[in-house]
């Protein structure tokens, strides 16, 4: 693989971003050279996600364009599909896109060097869809330098909740947590490479449990351990499940200064009937009680959420219950989606709501969430925020960064402060960005 040019396209969530970075680390450690220009690549990897509607068709569409591009150029490349679409579709990918060489699931990408090597033995189509998470993390090399001063670490994968709309238990497997000491060593390594903010990632990150030492260690223990690293200035974690928000974790938001006052806690619906149908196993009352406890622990904490509208069986009353919980919490940000059937999930077999109803409900929900987000941002006008400067901006001297509430901030004359947390006075509010000056 020496000197072969590697192109990776990432779809979906931050965990996929982390996976793509680890795939890149793995293959560049063996001599590959990373490129952002797909036309010059010798190895092309589509690291996929199937959470969004029509995600699978998007992958096939991209594969079609890749095939046409290389035919036109009379060039060949090793084409690899990894991630959740690979796990779901398996060998069907070869039937629809026979120019694909390798299909590998999200728990088996550590075997890519072996699979790529086997292609030289006249094997055209290879797969690995094993779900052995522990083996994957043992085989990966140390992470390379993070692209910014914020670094991601996957600490937990898989899910035991089996929400009826979700593919995660089938594509990522059951819940698995990495040993605390292994994660701590990875954090130390990333800090030595310049990271000052650590994002702890997991499908159900607050279900983290490490039993490797004989004692149960949980997410609070891990956060406390990473907080001992002097050069770590900020710690965040995502994505959480309401069922796993323990009192100890809630209290940590008030006692650990490095833990940021922002939490992504998906509610999915405000209707108890729909939550039960989804098999979420929490109620809206339980969710609001958690929010209240967190606000008592940290008065300035803000929240983001995921919400699905148009789930099978959702009535107008159910939808109004969702709008009511939005009014109650007033999220700083919401990721909202129309329900779409995902392959191999129980909800896909249910009678679906008309598309026009789902579209109208999503419009109403997004208008309300935009109002709340604008109000949250407007409260910061002419106020000082602690901003971690992460990147250069578009203009000379300009920089970008994130507030303690994970708001994107553009700062004039901030480029010399990359890697530092500075006070920024906010003087302008844009749709998705704040602007300010030191």
GUMI-127567 format. One record per residue (C-alpha): residue number from 1; x, y, z; residue in three letters. Coordinates in pm, 1 decimal. Example, Ala and Ser with C-alpha at 12.3 -4.5 7.8 and 13.67 -1.06 7.14 Angstrom:
BEGIN
<1; <1230.0; -450.0; 780.0>; "ALA">
<2; <1367.0; -106.0; 714.0>; "SER">
This chain:
BEGIN
<1; <0.0; 0.0; 0.0>; "UNK">
<2; <302.8; 227.0; 6.4>; "UNK">
<3; <240.6; 561.2; -168.3>; "UNK">
<4; <-114.6; 468.7; -268.2>; "UNK">
<5; <-342.5; 770.0; -244.0>; "UNK">
<6; <-635.3; 731.9; -3.2>; "UNK">
<7; <-967.9; 920.2; -23.2>; "UNK">
<8; <-1232.4; 882.6; 248.1>; "UNK">
<9; <-1585.3; 1025.6; 235.7>; "UNK">
<10; <-1771.3; 1031.7; 568.0>; "UNK">
<11; <-2148.8; 1025.2; 605.4>; "UNK">
<12; <-2344.9; 1096.0; 923.0>; "UNK">
<13; <-2254.3; 1146.9; 1286.8>; "UNK">
<14; <-1942.7; 1228.2; 1488.7>; "UNK">
<15; <-1884.2; 860.2; 1558.3>; "UNK">
<16; <-1842.3; 809.4; 1184.7>; "UNK">
<17; <-1602.1; 1104.6; 1178.2>; "UNK">
<18; <-1402.0; 927.5; 1449.3>; "UNK">
<19; <-1413.9; 597.4; 1258.7>; "UNK">
<20; <-1293.4; 765.6; 939.2>; "UNK">
<21; <-1002.1; 922.9; 1124.9>; "UNK">
<22; <-905.2; 581.1; 1265.7>; "UNK">
<23; <-929.2; 419.1; 920.9>; "UNK">
<24; <-703.4; 695.5; 790.6>; "UNK">
<25; <-457.7; 637.5; 1078.4>; "UNK">
<26; <-458.4; 264.9; 1005.3>; "UNK">
<27; <-388.4; 290.8; 632.0>; "UNK">
<28; <-146.5; 584.2; 641.9>; "UNK">
<29; <57.6; 395.6; 903.0>; "UNK">
<30; <108.1; 135.6; 629.4>; "UNK">
<31; <223.8; 387.2; 369.9>; "UNK">
<32; <-93.3; 530.9; 215.6>; "UNK">
<33; <-103.2; 903.8; 144.1>; "UNK">
<34; <-425.9; 1085.1; 227.0>; "UNK">
<35; <-582.8; 1301.0; -44.4>; "UNK">
<36; <-889.7; 1522.6; -64.2>; "UNK">
<37; <-908.4; 1484.2; -443.0>; "UNK">
<38; <-1111.4; 1176.4; -532.1>; "UNK">
<39; <-997.8; 1172.7; -895.7>; "UNK">
<40; <-637.3; 1097.2; -798.0>; "UNK">
<41; <-718.6; 828.3; -539.0>; "UNK">
<42; <-601.0; 466.8; -561.0>; "UNK">
<43; <-822.0; 364.7; -267.3>; "UNK">
<44; <-1168.9; 515.6; -217.4>; "UNK">
<45; <-1362.1; 451.2; 104.5>; "UNK">
<46; <-1723.9; 554.2; 159.8>; "UNK">
<47; <-1777.9; 538.3; 536.3>; "UNK">
<48; <-2155.3; 526.5; 552.8>; "UNK">
<49; <-2444.5; 590.8; 791.3>; "UNK">
<50; <-2806.4; 480.2; 747.4>; "UNK">
<51; <-2979.8; 690.0; 1012.5>; "UNK">
<52; <-3109.9; 946.2; 763.0>; "UNK">
<53; <-3384.1; 885.6; 510.9>; "UNK">
<54; <-3268.1; 747.6; 175.7>; "UNK">
<55; <-2913.1; 713.9; 309.0>; "UNK">
<56; <-2862.8; 385.2; 126.5>; "UNK">
<57; <-2969.8; 532.1; -208.4>; "UNK">
<58; <-2734.3; 824.7; -152.2>; "UNK">
<59; <-2445.7; 578.2; -121.6>; "UNK">
<60; <-2544.5; 393.9; -440.1>; "UNK">
<61; <-2575.0; 727.8; -620.3>; "UNK">
<62; <-2222.4; 822.6; -511.9>; "UNK">
<63; <-2094.4; 481.5; -618.8>; "UNK">
<64; <-2247.7; 535.4; -962.9>; "UNK">
<65; <-2068.5; 867.4; -1001.8>; "UNK">
<66; <-1739.6; 710.2; -894.6>; "UNK">
<67; <-1776.3; 436.4; -1156.6>; "UNK">
<68; <-1852.0; 687.1; -1435.3>; "UNK">
<69; <-1565.0; 910.4; -1329.7>; "UNK">
<70; <-1304.5; 634.2; -1341.8>; "UNK">
<71; <-1438.4; 486.1; -1665.6>; "UNK">
<72; <-1406.6; 827.7; -1826.1>; "UNK">
<73; <-1050.3; 862.5; -1701.8>; "UNK">
<74; <-967.2; 500.6; -1790.0>; "UNK">
<75; <-833.1; 453.4; -1440.3>; "UNK">
<76; <-900.3; 195.1; -1170.2>; "UNK">
<77; <-923.3; 224.4; -795.1>; "UNK">
<78; <-998.5; -3.2; -502.1>; "UNK">
<79; <-1351.6; 94.1; -394.3>; "UNK">
<80; <-1458.6; 16.7; -36.3>; "UNK">
<81; <-1793.6; 64.7; 138.4>; "UNK">
<82; <-1767.8; 68.6; 518.2>; "UNK">
<83; <-2000.9; 162.7; 802.6>; "UNK">
<84; <-2367.7; 99.6; 874.2>; "UNK">
<85; <-2494.9; 79.3; 515.1>; "UNK">
<86; <-2224.7; -180.8; 451.8>; "UNK">
<87; <-2344.3; -378.8; 755.3>; "UNK">
<88; <-2709.5; -358.3; 646.8>; "UNK">
<89; <-2667.3; -420.6; 273.9>; "UNK">
<90; <-2377.4; -668.1; 285.4>; "UNK">
<91; <-2318.3; -855.3; -40.1>; "UNK">
<92; <-2616.9; -685.3; -203.5>; "UNK">
<93; <-2380.6; -395.5; -266.7>; "UNK">
<94; <-2182.1; -610.8; -509.6>; "UNK">
<95; <-2501.4; -692.8; -701.6>; "UNK">
<96; <-2594.1; -328.1; -753.3>; "UNK">
<97; <-2238.4; -192.8; -778.9>; "UNK">
<98; <-2007.1; -474.3; -896.2>; "UNK">
<99; <-1711.6; -232.2; -919.7>; "UNK">
<100; <-1704.7; -220.3; -539.5>; "UNK">
<101; <-1422.0; -441.1; -410.5>; "UNK">
<102; <-1468.6; -455.9; -33.2>; "UNK">
<103; <-1767.6; -426.5; 202.0>; "UNK">
<104; <-1671.8; -394.0; 568.5>; "UNK">
<105; <-1888.8; -325.6; 872.8>; "UNK">
<106; <-1824.9; -58.2; 1139.8>; "UNK">
<107; <-1678.5; -313.4; 1382.9>; "UNK">
<108; <-1444.0; -475.0; 1131.5>; "UNK">
<109; <-1260.2; -191.5; 956.3>; "UNK">
<110; <-938.9; -284.4; 1139.5>; "UNK">
<111; <-916.3; -579.3; 894.0>; "UNK">
<112; <-894.3; -348.7; 589.7>; "UNK">
<113; <-516.2; -397.1; 538.7>; "UNK">
<114; <-567.4; -774.5; 522.0>; "UNK">
<115; <-868.4; -741.9; 290.1>; "UNK">
<116; <-690.5; -499.9; 56.6>; "UNK">
<117; <-393.0; -735.1; 46.5>; "UNK">
<118; <-616.5; -1028.2; -47.5>; "UNK">
<119; <-741.5; -841.3; -356.1>; "UNK">
<120; <-402.8; -900.4; -516.0>; "UNK">
<121; <-482.8; -1272.2; -520.3>; "UNK">
<122; <-746.0; -1220.4; -793.1>; "UNK">
<123; <-1030.5; -1194.3; -540.8>; "UNK">
<124; <-1265.5; -923.8; -661.5>; "UNK">
<125; <-1529.5; -909.1; -386.5>; "UNK">
<126; <-1447.7; -939.5; -14.9>; "UNK">
<127; <-1657.6; -878.9; 296.2>; "UNK">
<128; <-1615.3; -865.9; 673.2>; "UNK">
<129; <-1928.9; -793.3; 874.7>; "UNK">
<130; <-1815.3; -927.3; 1212.0>; "UNK">
<131; <-1934.8; -741.9; 1523.5>; "UNK">
<132; <-1629.6; -791.1; 1747.6>; "UNK">
<133; <-1571.6; -441.4; 1891.8>; "UNK">
<134; <-1297.0; -536.1; 2136.3>; "UNK">
<135; <-1076.9; -681.6; 1864.9>; "UNK">
<136; <-1110.4; -362.9; 1658.2>; "UNK">
<137; <-976.7; -129.6; 1926.1>; "UNK">
<138; <-690.9; -366.9; 2010.3>; "UNK">
<139; <-572.9; -368.3; 1647.7>; "UNK">
<140; <-583.6; 5.9; 1571.4>; "UNK">
<141; <-266.8; 220.1; 1586.5>; "UNK">
<142; <-234.9; 532.3; 1798.8>; "UNK">
<143; <-442.2; 825.8; 1669.3>; "UNK">
<144; <-268.6; 1083.3; 1455.0>; "UNK">
<145; <-268.0; 1452.6; 1536.6>; "UNK">
<146; <-629.1; 1580.4; 1555.1>; "UNK">
<147; <-733.6; 1818.1; 1277.1>; "UNK">
<148; <-825.9; 2082.2; 1537.7>; "UNK">
<149; <-764.4; 2133.1; 1909.0>; "UNK">
<150; <-1089.0; 1941.6; 1971.2>; "UNK">
<151; <-1049.5; 1563.1; 1960.8>; "UNK">
<152; <-1300.2; 1277.9; 1955.8>; "UNK">
<153; <-1267.9; 946.4; 2139.1>; "UNK">
<154; <-1517.4; 663.7; 2100.3>; "UNK">
<155; <-1559.5; 511.9; 2446.1>; "UNK">
<156; <-1874.3; 303.3; 2393.0>; "UNK">
<157; <-2042.8; 141.6; 2094.7>; "UNK">
<158; <-2361.0; -49.4; 2026.7>; "UNK">
<159; <-2696.1; -45.0; 2200.8>; "UNK">
<160; <-2914.8; -272.3; 2412.4>; "UNK">
<161; <-3222.3; -47.8; 2405.1>; "UNK">
<162; <-3375.0; -170.4; 2074.8>; "UNK">
<163; <-3581.5; 138.3; 1995.6>; "UNK">
<164; <-3819.1; 17.3; 1725.4>; "UNK">
<165; <-3709.0; 273.4; 1463.9>; "UNK">
<166; <-3332.5; 231.0; 1510.1>; "UNK">
<167; <-3077.1; 12.6; 1330.1>; "UNK">
<168; <-2788.3; 58.2; 1576.1>; "UNK">
<169; <-2824.6; -277.8; 1760.0>; "UNK">
<170; <-2815.9; -451.1; 1420.8>; "UNK">
<171; <-2531.2; -250.4; 1263.7>; "UNK">
<172; <-2310.7; -179.3; 1567.9>; "UNK">
<173; <-2403.1; -472.9; 1791.2>; "UNK">
<174; <-2475.2; -483.5; 2163.1>; "UNK">
<175; <-2335.7; -231.2; 2410.5>; "UNK">
<176; <-1959.3; -246.5; 2448.2>; "UNK">
<177; <-1737.4; -18.0; 2658.9>; "UNK">
<178; <-1362.8; 24.2; 2623.5>; "UNK">
<179; <-1143.9; -2.7; 2936.3>; "UNK">
<180; <-1104.4; 328.7; 3117.8>; "UNK">
<181; <-725.8; 313.0; 3122.3>; "UNK">
<182; <-715.1; 251.2; 2746.9>; "UNK">
<183; <-930.1; 559.6; 2687.1>; "UNK">
<184; <-718.8; 764.1; 2927.7>; "UNK">
<185; <-401.8; 669.5; 2738.3>; "UNK">
<186; <-565.6; 773.1; 2411.7>; "UNK">
<187; <-664.9; 1106.0; 2568.4>; "UNK">
<188; <-307.1; 1162.4; 2691.7>; "UNK">
<189; <-176.9; 1086.8; 2342.2>; "UNK">
<190; <-421.7; 1332.7; 2181.8>; "UNK">
<191; <-329.3; 1598.7; 2436.6>; "UNK">
<192; <38.0; 1547.5; 2351.5>; "UNK">
<193; <-60.6; 1618.9; 1989.1>; "UNK">
<194; <-229.1; 1947.7; 2079.5>; "UNK">
<195; <-586.8; 1863.2; 2184.4>; "UNK">
<196; <-734.7; 2077.8; 2460.1>; "UNK">
<197; <-1098.8; 1965.9; 2428.4>; "UNK">
<198; <-1208.9; 1601.9; 2446.9>; "UNK">
<199; <-1541.3; 1474.4; 2311.2>; "UNK">
<200; <-1635.0; 1132.0; 2453.3>; "UNK">
<201; <-1851.8; 949.6; 2199.7>; "UNK">
<202; <-2093.3; 658.9; 2213.0>; "UNK">
<203; <-2426.3; 545.8; 2074.8>; "UNK">
<204; <-2540.5; 544.0; 2440.2>; "UNK">
<205; <-2240.0; 716.0; 2588.5>; "UNK">
<206; <-2381.6; 741.8; 2939.9>; "UNK">
<207; <-2434.0; 363.8; 2944.2>; "UNK">
<208; <-2053.3; 339.4; 2967.4>; "UNK">
<209; <-1945.1; 57.1; 3201.9>; "UNK">
<210; <-1589.3; -70.1; 3248.6>; "UNK">
<211; <-1563.6; -394.7; 3445.8>; "UNK">
<212; <-1209.4; -484.5; 3335.3>; "UNK">
<213; <-1052.8; -401.2; 3673.9>; "UNK">
<214; <-1308.2; -600.0; 3873.5>; "UNK">
<215; <-1480.1; -281.1; 3990.2>; "UNK">
<216; <-1753.3; -108.1; 3791.8>; "UNK">
<217; <-1631.5; 222.4; 3651.1>; "UNK">
<218; <-1885.9; 450.8; 3487.2>; "UNK">
<219; <-1887.0; 769.0; 3280.1>; "UNK">
<220; <-1840.3; 996.0; 3583.2>; "UNK">
<221; <-1522.6; 806.3; 3675.2>; "UNK">
<222; <-1387.7; 848.5; 3323.5>; "UNK">
<223; <-1470.1; 1221.1; 3313.3>; "UNK">
<224; <-1299.7; 1271.7; 3649.7>; "UNK">
<225; <-991.4; 1085.2; 3526.2>; "UNK">
<226; <-960.0; 1288.2; 3204.8>; "UNK">
<227; <-1019.0; 1610.5; 3400.5>; "UNK">
<228; <-688.8; 1543.3; 3583.0>; "UNK">
<229; <-499.3; 1613.6; 3259.4>; "UNK">
<230; <-383.3; 1973.6; 3302.5>; "UNK">
<231; <-386.0; 2055.8; 2931.0>; "UNK">
<232; <-746.0; 1938.0; 2889.3>; "UNK">
<233; <-958.5; 2250.7; 2926.6>; "UNK">
<234; <-1296.8; 2116.5; 2814.7>; "UNK">
<235; <-1479.8; 1783.5; 2825.6>; "UNK">
<236; <-1804.3; 1695.4; 2645.5>; "UNK">
<237; <-1991.6; 1369.6; 2586.4>; "UNK">
<238; <-2256.4; 1256.3; 2338.5>; "UNK">
<239; <-2502.1; 1096.3; 2266.8>; "UNK">
<240; <-2689.0; 1024.5; 2591.4>; "UNK">
<241; <-3003.7; 825.4; 2667.4>; "UNK">
<242; <-3244.3; 954.0; 2936.8>; "UNK">
<243; <-3256.4; 610.5; 3102.0>; "UNK">
<244; <-2883.9; 627.0; 3177.7>; "UNK">
<245; <-2870.2; 976.7; 3328.5>; "UNK">
<246; <-2769.8; 882.1; 3683.6>; "UNK">
<247; <-2779.0; 1128.0; 3973.1>; "UNK">
<248; <-2399.8; 1103.4; 3997.9>; "UNK">
<249; <-2363.1; 1206.6; 3632.5>; "UNK">
<250; <-2612.2; 1488.9; 3679.6>; "UNK">
<251; <-2421.4; 1611.3; 3986.1>; "UNK">
<252; <-2096.6; 1603.2; 3787.7>; "UNK">
<253; <-2226.4; 1889.8; 3575.2>; "UNK">
<254; <-2218.6; 2104.2; 3886.3>; "UNK">
<255; <-1891.7; 1981.6; 4034.6>; "UNK">
<256; <-1651.3; 1927.4; 3740.6>; "UNK">
<257; <-1554.2; 2265.8; 3597.4>; "UNK">
<258; <-1410.1; 2117.6; 3278.4>; "UNK">
<259; <-1742.1; 1949.2; 3192.3>; "UNK">
<260; <-1918.9; 2194.9; 2963.6>; "UNK">
<261; <-2268.4; 2334.6; 3037.3>; "UNK">
<262; <-2422.1; 2182.4; 2724.8>; "UNK">
<263; <-2579.3; 1839.1; 2685.2>; "UNK">
<264; <-2727.4; 1653.6; 2389.4>; "UNK">
<265; <-3011.8; 1448.1; 2537.1>; "UNK">
<266; <-3254.3; 1310.7; 2274.8>; "UNK">
<267; <-3620.4; 1298.6; 2377.0>; "UNK">
<268; <-3750.4; 1185.3; 2030.5>; "UNK">
<269; <-4115.3; 1266.1; 2113.7>; "UNK">
<270; <-4318.6; 1447.7; 2376.8>; "UNK">
<271; <-4602.0; 1194.5; 2361.9>; "UNK">
<272; <-4592.7; 911.9; 2614.9>; "UNK">
<273; <-4797.2; 697.5; 2377.7>; "UNK">
<274; <-4543.1; 741.0; 2098.5>; "UNK">
<275; <-4246.9; 699.3; 2334.6>; "UNK">
<276; <-4393.9; 365.7; 2442.2>; "UNK">
<277; <-4453.2; 265.9; 2079.7>; "UNK">
<278; <-4090.1; 353.7; 2005.2>; "UNK">
<279; <-3974.5; 140.6; 2301.9>; "UNK">
<280; <-3788.5; 440.6; 2440.8>; "UNK">
<281; <-3875.8; 327.7; 2796.9>; "UNK">
<282; <-3888.7; 678.7; 2939.3>; "UNK">
<283; <-4182.2; 918.2; 2969.2>; "UNK">
<284; <-4197.6; 1290.0; 2903.1>; "UNK">
<285; <-4236.4; 1342.9; 3279.3>; "UNK">
<286; <-3919.5; 1143.6; 3347.5>; "UNK">
<287; <-3734.4; 1343.7; 3083.5>; "UNK">
<288; <-3845.5; 1678.6; 3228.2>; "UNK">
<289; <-3742.5; 1565.4; 3576.9>; "UNK">
<290; <-3389.8; 1501.2; 3444.3>; "UNK">
<291; <-3383.4; 1846.9; 3285.1>; "UNK">
<292; <-3487.3; 2004.4; 3616.0>; "UNK">
<293; <-3216.5; 1817.5; 3808.0>; "UNK">
<294; <-2950.4; 1922.7; 3558.8>; "UNK">
<295; <-3059.7; 2285.7; 3582.4>; "UNK">
<296; <-3035.8; 2264.8; 3960.0>; "UNK">
<297; <-2683.9; 2121.2; 3930.2>; "UNK">
<298; <-2570.2; 2381.7; 3672.9>; "UNK">
<299; <-2794.7; 2684.5; 3633.9>; "UNK">
<300; <-2655.6; 2792.8; 3294.8>; "UNK">
<301; <-2670.0; 2450.4; 3127.5>; "UNK">
<302; <-2836.6; 2429.3; 2785.3>; "UNK">
<303; <-2973.8; 2133.7; 2591.9>; "UNK">
<304; <-2999.2; 1997.8; 2240.5>; "UNK">
<305; <-3213.9; 1706.1; 2128.9>; "UNK">
<306; <-3323.0; 1473.1; 1849.8>; "UNK">
<307; <-3692.5; 1460.6; 1759.2>; "UNK">
<308; <-3880.7; 1238.7; 1514.7>; "UNK">
<309; <-4215.3; 1356.6; 1375.5>; "UNK">
<310; <-4467.3; 1140.1; 1194.4>; "UNK">
<311; <-4384.7; 814.2; 1370.8>; "UNK">
<312; <-4644.1; 543.4; 1285.4>; "UNK">
<313; <-4958.7; 605.3; 1488.1>; "UNK">
<314; <-4875.8; 967.0; 1578.3>; "UNK">
<315; <-5196.0; 1171.2; 1608.1>; "UNK">
<316; <-5233.7; 1547.6; 1610.7>; "UNK">
<317; <-5255.7; 1531.6; 1991.3>; "UNK">
<318; <-4929.5; 1335.6; 2005.9>; "UNK">
<319; <-4765.5; 1600.3; 1790.5>; "UNK">
<320; <-4898.9; 1878.6; 2012.9>; "UNK">
<321; <-4746.2; 1695.8; 2311.9>; "UNK">
<322; <-4411.3; 1717.2; 2134.7>; "UNK">
<323; <-4452.7; 2090.1; 2075.4>; "UNK">
<324; <-4542.0; 2124.9; 2444.2>; "UNK">
<325; <-4217.5; 1964.2; 2560.3>; "UNK">
<326; <-4027.0; 2195.1; 2326.0>; "UNK">
<327; <-4193.5; 2493.6; 2490.0>; "UNK">
<328; <-4108.4; 2354.0; 2832.6>; "UNK">
<329; <-3738.0; 2284.8; 2771.6>; "UNK">
<330; <-3664.6; 2551.6; 2506.5>; "UNK">
<331; <-3373.7; 2367.1; 2348.6>; "UNK">
<332; <-3073.0; 2560.8; 2223.5>; "UNK">
<333; <-3068.2; 2329.1; 1921.2>; "UNK">
<334; <-3282.3; 2047.4; 1783.7>; "UNK">
<335; <-3204.2; 1791.1; 1513.9>; "UNK">
<336; <-3545.5; 1700.6; 1374.3>; "UNK">
<337; <-3647.7; 1442.4; 1117.5>; "UNK">
<338; <-3952.4; 1299.4; 948.3>; "UNK">
<339; <-3985.2; 933.1; 1038.4>; "UNK">
<340; <-3860.6; 707.6; 760.4>; "UNK">
<341; <-3859.6; 326.7; 778.5>; "UNK">
<342; <-3513.2; 185.1; 837.7>; "UNK">
<343; <-3424.1; -163.2; 712.5>; "UNK">
<344; <-3480.4; -457.1; 949.5>; "UNK">
<345; <-3649.2; -247.9; 1221.1>; "UNK">
<346; <-3991.9; -334.2; 1372.9>; "UNK">
<347; <-4138.4; 9.9; 1299.3>; "UNK">
<348; <-4077.6; -39.6; 927.6>; "UNK">
<349; <-4356.9; -298.1; 925.4>; "UNK">
<350; <-4617.4; -54.5; 1064.3>; "UNK">
<351; <-4869.2; 151.6; 868.9>; "UNK">
<352; <-4704.1; 479.5; 771.6>; "UNK">
<353; <-4848.6; 830.6; 797.3>; "UNK">
<354; <-4907.5; 1027.4; 477.0>; "UNK">
<355; <-4599.9; 1216.4; 365.7>; "UNK">
<356; <-4780.3; 1551.0; 355.2>; "UNK">
<357; <-4872.4; 1520.7; 725.6>; "UNK">
<358; <-4512.3; 1443.6; 821.7>; "UNK">
<359; <-4386.3; 1734.4; 612.1>; "UNK">
<360; <-4627.5; 1984.7; 767.7>; "UNK">
<361; <-4550.1; 1869.4; 1121.7>; "UNK">
<362; <-4177.8; 1896.8; 1057.6>; "UNK">
<363; <-4228.9; 2249.8; 924.8>; "UNK">
<364; <-4415.5; 2354.5; 1238.6>; "UNK">
<365; <-4163.5; 2189.4; 1469.3>; "UNK">
<366; <-3864.1; 2345.7; 1296.6>; "UNK">
<367; <-4024.1; 2690.5; 1306.5>; "UNK">
<368; <-4067.9; 2657.4; 1683.3>; "UNK">
<369; <-3717.5; 2522.5; 1741.5>; "UNK">
<370; <-3570.3; 2801.4; 1528.1>; "UNK">
<371; <-3755.7; 3054.4; 1746.1>; "UNK">
<372; <-3612.3; 2900.4; 2062.4>; "UNK">
<373; <-3261.0; 2880.1; 1915.5>; "UNK">
<374; <-3275.9; 3245.0; 1805.1>; "UNK">
<375; <-3393.0; 3348.0; 2152.0>; "UNK">
<376; <-3112.2; 3149.5; 2316.6>; "UNK">
<377; <-2850.1; 3309.2; 2091.9>; "UNK">
<378; <-2999.5; 3659.4; 2128.3>; "UNK">
<379; <-2951.9; 3638.2; 2505.7>; "UNK">
<380; <-2573.5; 3638.0; 2439.2>; "UNK">
<381; <-2573.4; 3968.1; 2244.1>; "UNK">
<382; <-2334.4; 4220.6; 2404.7>; "UNK">
<383; <-2231.8; 3953.3; 2657.2>; "UNK">
<384; <-1891.4; 3788.6; 2702.5>; "UNK">
<385; <-1854.8; 3418.0; 2617.9>; "UNK">
<386; <-1562.3; 3184.0; 2679.3>; "UNK">
<387; <-1465.6; 3075.2; 2329.2>; "UNK">
<388; <-1221.4; 2797.7; 2241.9>; "UNK">
<389; <-1048.7; 2915.7; 1923.2>; "UNK">
<390; <-1018.9; 2611.8; 1695.4>; "UNK">
<391; <-949.4; 2726.4; 1337.2>; "UNK">
<392; <-847.5; 3016.8; 1116.5>; "UNK">
<393; <-1134.4; 3206.1; 959.9>; "UNK">
<394; <-1200.6; 3298.1; 597.9>; "UNK">
<395; <-1032.0; 3637.6; 618.2>; "UNK">
<396; <-678.9; 3725.0; 731.9>; "UNK">
<397; <-657.5; 3735.3; 1110.0>; "UNK">
<398; <-1006.7; 3597.5; 1153.5>; "UNK">
<399; <-1070.1; 3279.6; 1354.6>; "UNK">
<400; <-1355.2; 3048.2; 1445.5>; "UNK">
<401; <-1432.9; 2862.9; 1764.0>; "UNK">
<402; <-1701.5; 2740.6; 1999.5>; "UNK">
<403; <-1854.8; 2887.5; 2311.5>; "UNK">
<404; <-1903.7; 2684.7; 2626.4>; "UNK">
<405; <-2257.0; 2622.7; 2495.5>; "UNK">
<406; <-2123.0; 2478.8; 2165.7>; "UNK">
<407; <-2230.2; 2782.0; 1963.6>; "UNK">
<408; <-2018.8; 2853.2; 1656.7>; "UNK">
<409; <-1842.0; 3188.3; 1695.7>; "UNK">
<410; <-1645.8; 3396.0; 1441.5>; "UNK">
<411; <-1382.8; 3623.9; 1597.1>; "UNK">
<412; <-1199.5; 3910.1; 1428.9>; "UNK">
<413; <-825.6; 3921.9; 1504.4>; "UNK">
<414; <-841.7; 3584.7; 1677.5>; "UNK">
<415; <-614.5; 3369.7; 1459.0>; "UNK">
<416; <-314.4; 3410.7; 1691.5>; "UNK">
<417; <-517.9; 3256.9; 1975.1>; "UNK">
<418; <-587.3; 2913.0; 1821.1>; "UNK">
<419; <-587.5; 2650.8; 2096.1>; "UNK">
<420; <-673.2; 2902.2; 2367.1>; "UNK">
<421; <-996.4; 2987.0; 2546.2>; "UNK">
<422; <-1054.3; 3361.6; 2536.0>; "UNK">
<423; <-1333.3; 3595.9; 2633.3>; "UNK">
<424; <-1523.3; 3722.7; 2331.8>; "UNK">
<425; <-1783.7; 3996.0; 2338.5>; "UNK">
<426; <-2069.6; 3899.3; 2105.6>; "UNK">
<427; <-2173.1; 4190.1; 1883.2>; "UNK">
<428; <-2373.1; 4019.1; 1607.1>; "UNK">
<429; <-2614.2; 3725.5; 1585.4>; "UNK">
<430; <-2643.1; 3537.8; 1254.8>; "UNK">
<431; <-2871.8; 3242.4; 1177.5>; "UNK">
<432; <-2631.0; 2970.4; 1294.1>; "UNK">
<433; <-2327.0; 3169.3; 1405.0>; "UNK">
<434; <-2232.0; 3438.0; 1652.9>; "UNK">
<435; <-1977.1; 3707.5; 1573.8>; "UNK">
<436; <-1763.5; 3889.2; 1826.5>; "UNK">
<437; <-1439.5; 4055.2; 1922.0>; "UNK">
<438; <-1176.4; 3986.8; 2184.5>; "UNK">
